Amino acid sequence: MTVARSHWAWGLPQGPESVTAQAGAEHLAAELASCRAALDGLVDPLFLLDAEGRIVLANRAGEEFAGRSVTGAYLASFLRAPPLLNALDAVRAGTPRAQSEVTTPDGSFLARLACLPSGDKARIVLTLQDITAAKRLDRLRADFVANASHELRTPLANLIGYIETLQGPARDDAEARSSFLAIMHQSAQRMTRLVADLLSLSRIEFDEHRAPEFPVEIPAVLTCVIEALAPQAHARDMRIELDLAPDLPPVPGQEDQLVQLFQNLVDNALKYGRHGTPVMIRARHLDAAAAHGRPVEISVRDQGEGVAREHLPRLTERFFRCDPGRSRALGGTGLGLAIVKHIVNRHRGALSIISIPGEGSTFTVTLPRYPSHRSLP
């Protein structure tokens, strides 16, 4: 009886009649090179381990992660992470798949291990996915919820306390009632401002990926801001001065958000500037090439106490305050500059802050020019 023999196995031609052994070896070498190129093209580090935990193969990202060539080395020799080694032991003991989180000086990684049976020699594949950004986002969300809860809890507790007092011991005390109602009104206003800022920040973040498309005239925006804040400036014996260049082009934007952006900056300058000093708003047109494509520059400068250098990188963080007590006393929610940052990002602009303790602070926003605008001759 004649047994038919297949001429193809594992993608390689078999049989002396069709191809030579040399051609088969060349084909195998090409296939291996192609597989190696594919592995090296992966963004995530990948390691192939033998049953003893020794590295048989590492892709380029894996060697960069390890900082050296690790072929032939044991995994534990450069990645001493007990949860990962426990997961490796579980796979070696027969568990098909396992995973664990690994924290290194470079960040956090999700390690996934899977057993790949290969004849009588089992192989284990290990991949490391960078989850540093996701972990940071989780921490930011948790901090945000905790901070928002704290900011709401204090005025809410005040309201409840005063209401209970008015319902009980101070029920018939007209003087106490008048005083308590004023404090309750302040607490309610504080919660209202906080909720409004939270909703505003949420809306801005939701649209941040979509750049505004309509032309907005900066002079009209700044005029609106000055008119809205004039009573506040007068109450502090301050004035708002505007230095407006005549050649300002329109910018692509959403007008109400740009009003909110500069209103927050000017409001901040009025709160933290010294009584009797001016708040200076300057708007000018820069050379587009030198300004990295953002030729419209608007700066807001106060003459306040300024901010220490170490605090500058954190000024736009949510709920960050250099002086929490003073900020709350002035009615701040801790979200004003965070809102500014996100509006600037949505408008594809840039924000810079310069502050000199004892002299004051300057917040500068640069924005792109509306594409259809042509400079005047």
C-alpha positions as CSV (number, residue, x, y, z in Angstrom):
1,M,0.0,0.0,0.0
2,T,1.3,3.4,-1.0
3,V,1.0,6.2,1.5
4,A,0.6,9.7,0.1
5,R,3.1,12.2,1.5
6,S,2.3,15.8,1.9
7,H,4.8,18.2,0.2
8,W,4.1,21.0,2.7
9,A,4.5,21.2,6.4
10,W,4.7,24.3,8.6
11,G,4.9,26.5,5.5
12,L,8.1,24.8,4.2
13,P,8.2,22.7,1.0
14,Q,9.3,19.1,1.5
15,G,10.8,16.5,-0.8
16,P,13.9,16.5,-2.9
17,E,11.8,16.7,-6.1
18,S,10.5,20.2,-5.5
19,V,13.1,22.2,-3.7
20,T,16.6,21.8,-2.4
21,A,17.6,21.7,1.2
22,Q,19.4,25.0,0.8
23,A,16.3,26.7,-0.5
24,G,14.3,25.4,2.4
25,A,17.0,26.8,4.9
26,E,16.9,30.2,3.2
27,H,13.1,30.2,3.4
28,L,13.3,29.3,7.1
29,A,15.8,32.0,7.7
30,A,13.7,34.6,6.0
31,E,10.6,33.6,8.0
32,L,12.6,33.8,11.3
33,A,13.9,37.3,10.3
34,S,10.4,38.4,9.5
35,C,9.1,37.1,12.9
36,R,12.0,38.9,14.6
37,A,11.2,42.1,12.8
38,A,7.6,41.8,13.9
39,L,8.6,41.3,17.5
40,D,11.0,44.2,17.4
41,G,8.2,46.4,16.0
42,L,6.1,45.9,19.1
43,V,5.9,48.9,21.5
44,D,5.6,46.7,24.6
45,P,8.6,44.8,26.0
46,L,8.3,41.0,25.3
47,F,10.3,38.2,26.7
48,L,10.2,34.4,25.9
49,L,11.2,32.3,28.9
50,D,12.0,28.7,29.3
51,A,10.5,26.5,32.0
52,E,13.3,27.6,34.5
53,G,12.5,31.3,34.0
54,R,15.5,31.9,31.8
55,I,15.1,34.4,28.9
56,V,15.4,32.7,25.6
57,L,14.4,35.7,23.5
58,A,13.7,39.4,24.1
59,N,12.5,41.9,21.5
60,R,14.0,45.4,21.1
61,A,11.6,47.0,23.6
62,G,12.4,44.3,26.1
63,E,16.2,44.9,25.9
64,E,15.6,48.7,26.1
65,F,13.5,48.1,29.2
66,A,16.2,45.9,30.8
67,G,18.9,48.3,29.7
68,R,21.1,45.5,28.3
69,S,21.0,42.3,26.4
70,V,19.3,39.7,28.6
71,T,19.2,36.6,26.5
72,G,20.3,33.7,28.7
73,A,19.7,35.6,31.9
74,Y,17.1,34.8,34.5
75,L,14.1,37.2,34.7
76,A,14.7,37.7,38.4
77,S,18.2,39.0,37.7
78,F,17.0,42.4,36.4
79,L,13.3,42.5,37.5
80,R,13.0,41.7,41.1
81,A,9.2,42.1,41.6
82,P,7.7,39.5,44.0
83,P,4.2,39.7,42.5
84,L,5.6,39.1,39.0
85,L,7.8,36.2,40.2
86,N,4.8,34.7,42.0
87,A,2.8,34.9,38.8
88,L,5.7,33.2,36.9
89,D,5.7,30.4,39.4
90,A,2.0,29.9,39.0
91,V,2.4,29.6,35.2
92,R,5.3,27.2,35.6
93,A,3.1,25.1,37.9
94,G,0.5,24.7,35.2
95,T,-1.7,27.8,35.3
96,P,-2.3,28.8,31.6
97,R,-2.2,32.5,32.2
98,A,-1.4,35.0,35.0
99,Q,-0.8,38.7,35.4
100,S,0.4,41.2,38.0
101,E,1.3,44.8,38.3
102,V,5.0,45.8,38.4
103,T,6.3,49.1,39.7
104,T,9.7,50.3,38.6
105,P,11.6,53.6,38.9
106,D,10.4,54.2,35.3
107,G,6.7,53.7,36.0
108,S,4.0,51.1,36.4
109,F,3.5,48.1,34.1
110,L,0.9,45.3,33.7
111,A,2.7,42.0,33.3
112,R,0.9,39.3,31.4
113,L,2.3,35.7,31.3
114,A,1.0,32.8,29.2
115,C,2.3,29.3,28.7
116,L,3.1,28.2,25.1
117,P,3.5,24.4,24.9
118,S,6.2,23.4,22.4
119,G,6.8,19.7,22.3
120,D,8.4,18.6,25.5
121,K,9.7,22.0,26.3
122,A,7.3,24.5,27.6
123,R,7.8,28.2,26.8
124,I,6.4,31.2,28.7
125,V,5.7,34.5,27.0
126,L,5.8,37.7,29.1
127,T,4.6,41.1,28.0
128,L,4.8,44.4,29.9
129,Q,2.2,47.1,29.2
130,D,3.0,50.6,30.4
131,I,0.1,51.7,32.6
132,T,1.8,54.7,34.2
133,A,-0.5,57.2,32.6
134,A,-3.6,55.2,33.5
135,K,-2.5,54.9,37.1
136,R,-1.8,58.6,37.3
137,L,-5.2,59.4,35.9
138,D,-6.8,57.1,38.5
139,R,-4.9,59.0,41.2
140,L,-6.0,62.3,39.8
141,R,-9.6,61.2,39.7
142,A,-9.5,60.0,43.3
143,D,-7.8,63.2,44.4
144,F,-10.4,65.3,42.5
145,V,-13.3,63.5,44.1
146,A,-11.7,63.8,47.6
147,N,-11.0,67.5,47.1
148,A,-14.4,68.3,45.7
149,S,-16.1,66.5,48.6
150,H,-13.9,68.4,51.1
151,E,-14.7,71.8,49.5
152,L,-18.4,71.1,49.6
153,R,-18.5,69.5,53.0
154,T,-17.2,72.6,54.9
155,P,-19.8,75.1,53.7
156,L,-22.5,72.4,53.9
157,A,-21.6,71.6,57.5
158,N,-21.8,75.4,58.3
159,L,-25.3,75.6,56.8
160,I,-26.5,72.5,58.7
161,G,-25.0,73.9,62.0
162,Y,-26.6,77.3,61.7
163,I,-30.0,75.9,60.6
164,E,-30.0,73.6,63.6
165,T,-29.1,76.6,65.9
166,L,-31.9,78.7,64.3
167,Q,-34.4,75.9,64.8
168,G,-33.3,75.5,68.4
169,P,-31.5,77.9,70.9
170,A,-31.6,81.0,68.5
171,R,-35.2,80.5,67.4
172,D,-36.3,83.8,68.9
173,D,-33.0,85.7,68.8
174,A,-33.4,88.3,66.0
175,E,-29.8,89.5,66.3
176,A,-28.4,86.0,66.0
177,R,-30.8,85.2,63.2
178,S,-29.6,88.2,61.1
179,S,-25.9,87.3,61.7
180,F,-26.4,83.6,61.0
181,L,-28.4,84.2,57.8
182,A,-25.6,86.3,56.4
183,I,-23.0,83.6,57.1
184,M,-25.4,81.0,55.6
185,H,-25.7,83.1,52.5
186,Q,-21.9,83.2,52.1
187,S,-21.7,79.4,52.5
188,A,-24.4,78.9,49.9
189,Q,-22.7,81.3,47.5
190,R,-19.4,79.4,48.0
191,M,-21.1,76.1,47.1
192,T,-22.8,77.7,44.1
193,R,-19.4,79.0,42.8
194,L,-17.8,75.6,43.3
195,V,-20.6,73.7,41.6
196,A,-20.5,76.2,38.7
197,D,-16.8,75.8,38.3
198,L,-17.0,72.0,38.5
199,L,-19.6,71.9,35.7
200,S,-17.7,74.4,33.7
201,L,-14.5,72.4,34.0
202,S,-16.4,69.2,33.0
203,R,-17.8,70.8,29.9
204,I,-14.5,72.2,28.8
205,E,-12.7,68.9,29.2
206,F,-15.4,67.1,27.3
207,D,-14.8,69.4,24.3
208,E,-11.0,69.8,24.7
209,H,-10.2,67.4,21.8
210,R,-12.3,69.6,19.4
211,A,-10.7,72.9,18.5
212,P,-13.1,75.9,18.1
213,E,-13.5,77.1,14.5
214,F,-15.2,80.5,14.6
215,P,-13.3,83.8,14.5
216,V,-13.3,85.8,17.8
217,E,-12.2,89.4,18.2
218,I,-9.9,89.7,21.2
219,P,-10.6,93.4,21.8
220,A,-14.3,92.6,22.2
221,V,-13.5,89.8,24.7
222,L,-11.3,92.0,26.8
223,T,-13.7,94.9,26.8
224,C,-16.5,92.5,28.1
225,V,-14.2,91.2,30.9
226,I,-13.2,94.8,32.0
227,E,-16.8,95.9,32.1
228,A,-17.9,92.8,34.2
229,L,-15.0,93.2,36.7
230,A,-15.1,97.0,37.0
231,P,-17.2,97.0,40.2
232,Q,-14.8,94.5,41.8
233,A,-11.8,96.7,40.9
234,H,-13.5,99.8,42.3
235,A,-14.3,98.0,45.6
236,R,-10.6,97.3,46.0
237,D,-9.5,100.8,44.9
238,M,-7.9,99.3,41.9
239,R,-8.1,100.0,38.2
240,I,-7.9,97.8,35.1
241,E,-5.6,99.2,32.4
242,L,-5.8,98.0,28.8
243,D,-2.9,98.3,26.3
244,L,-4.4,97.1,23.0
245,A,-2.3,96.9,19.8
246,P,-4.2,98.1,16.7
247,D,-3.3,95.2,14.4
248,L,-4.7,92.3,16.4
249,P,-6.1,89.6,14.1
250,P,-9.1,87.4,15.2
251,V,-8.4,84.1,16.8
252,P,-10.3,80.8,16.3
253,G,-12.3,80.3,19.4
254,Q,-15.4,80.1,21.4
255,E,-16.2,83.6,22.7
256,D,-17.8,82.7,26.0
257,Q,-14.9,80.4,26.9
258,L,-12.3,83.1,26.1
259,V,-14.3,85.6,28.2
260,Q,-14.2,83.1,31.0
261,L,-10.5,82.5,30.5
262,F,-9.5,86.2,30.8
263,Q,-12.1,86.9,33.4
264,N,-10.5,84.2,35.6
265,L,-7.1,85.7,35.1
266,V,-8.2,89.3,35.8
267,D,-10.3,88.2,38.7
268,N,-7.2,86.5,40.1
269,A,-5.1,89.6,39.6
270,L,-7.7,91.7,41.5
271,K,-7.9,89.3,44.4
272,Y,-4.2,89.0,44.9
273,G,-3.0,92.4,43.7
274,R,-2.3,95.1,46.3
275,H,-5.0,97.6,47.0
276,G,-4.7,100.8,45.0
277,T,-2.4,99.2,42.3
278,P,-3.4,98.6,38.7
279,V,-4.0,95.4,36.8
280,M,-2.4,95.7,33.4
281,I,-3.8,93.8,30.4
282,R,-1.6,93.9,27.3
283,A,-2.6,92.4,23.9
284,R,-0.2,92.5,20.9
285,H,0.5,90.8,17.6
286,L,3.8,88.8,17.5
287,D,5.7,87.6,14.5
288,A,4.0,84.2,13.6
289,A,7.3,82.4,13.0
290,A,8.9,83.5,16.2
291,A,5.7,82.8,18.1
292,H,5.6,79.1,17.0
293,G,2.3,79.7,15.1
294,R,0.6,81.6,18.0
295,P,1.0,85.2,17.2
296,V,-1.7,86.7,19.4
297,E,-0.3,87.4,22.9
298,I,-2.4,88.6,25.8
299,S,-0.9,89.1,29.2
300,V,-2.4,90.0,32.6
301,R,-0.1,91.5,35.2
302,D,-0.7,92.3,38.8
303,Q,1.4,94.0,41.5
304,G,0.7,91.6,44.3
305,E,2.8,89.5,46.6
306,G,3.8,87.1,43.8
307,V,4.3,83.4,44.0
308,A,7.3,81.4,45.1
309,R,9.2,79.6,42.3
310,E,8.5,76.2,43.7
311,H,4.7,76.7,43.5
312,L,4.6,77.8,39.9
313,P,4.4,74.4,38.2
314,R,1.4,73.5,40.4
315,L,-0.7,76.7,40.0
316,T,-2.9,75.2,37.3
317,E,-3.6,72.0,39.3
318,R,-7.2,71.5,40.5
319,F,-7.7,72.8,44.1
320,F,-4.0,73.7,44.5
321,R,-3.6,76.8,46.6
322,C,-0.4,78.5,47.8
323,D,-2.4,79.9,50.8
324,P,-5.6,77.9,51.3
325,G,-6.9,80.1,54.1
326,R,-6.5,83.4,52.1
327,S,-7.9,81.9,48.9
328,R,-11.1,80.7,50.6
329,A,-11.5,84.0,52.4
330,L,-11.3,85.8,49.0
331,G,-13.9,83.4,47.6
332,G,-11.6,81.2,45.5
333,T,-12.7,77.7,44.6
334,G,-9.2,76.4,43.7
335,L,-10.4,75.7,40.1
336,G,-10.0,79.0,38.3
337,L,-6.5,78.4,36.9
338,A,-7.3,74.8,36.1
339,I,-10.2,76.1,34.0
340,V,-7.8,78.6,32.3
341,K,-5.4,75.8,31.4
342,H,-8.0,73.6,29.8
343,I,-9.6,76.5,27.8
344,V,-6.1,77.4,26.6
345,N,-5.5,73.8,25.6
346,R,-8.8,73.6,23.8
347,H,-7.9,76.7,21.8
348,R,-4.5,75.2,20.9
349,G,-2.8,78.0,22.8
350,A,0.0,78.2,25.4
351,L,0.1,79.6,28.9
352,S,3.2,80.9,30.7
353,I,3.5,82.3,34.2
354,I,6.2,84.6,35.5
355,S,6.1,85.6,39.2
356,I,8.5,87.5,41.4
357,P,7.8,87.5,45.1
358,G,7.1,91.0,46.4
359,E,6.6,92.4,42.8
360,G,3.7,90.5,41.3
361,S,2.7,87.9,38.6
362,T,2.2,87.9,34.9
363,F,0.0,85.4,33.2
364,T,0.5,85.3,29.4
365,V,-1.7,83.5,26.9
366,T,-0.7,83.0,23.2
367,L,-3.3,82.0,20.7
368,P,-3.2,81.1,17.0
369,R,-4.5,83.5,14.4
370,Y,-7.7,82.7,12.6
371,P,-6.6,81.0,9.3
372,S,-8.6,83.2,6.8
373,H,-7.2,86.5,8.3
374,R,-4.7,88.4,6.3
375,S,-2.4,91.0,7.8
376,L,-3.0,94.6,6.9
377,P,-0.4,96.2,4.6
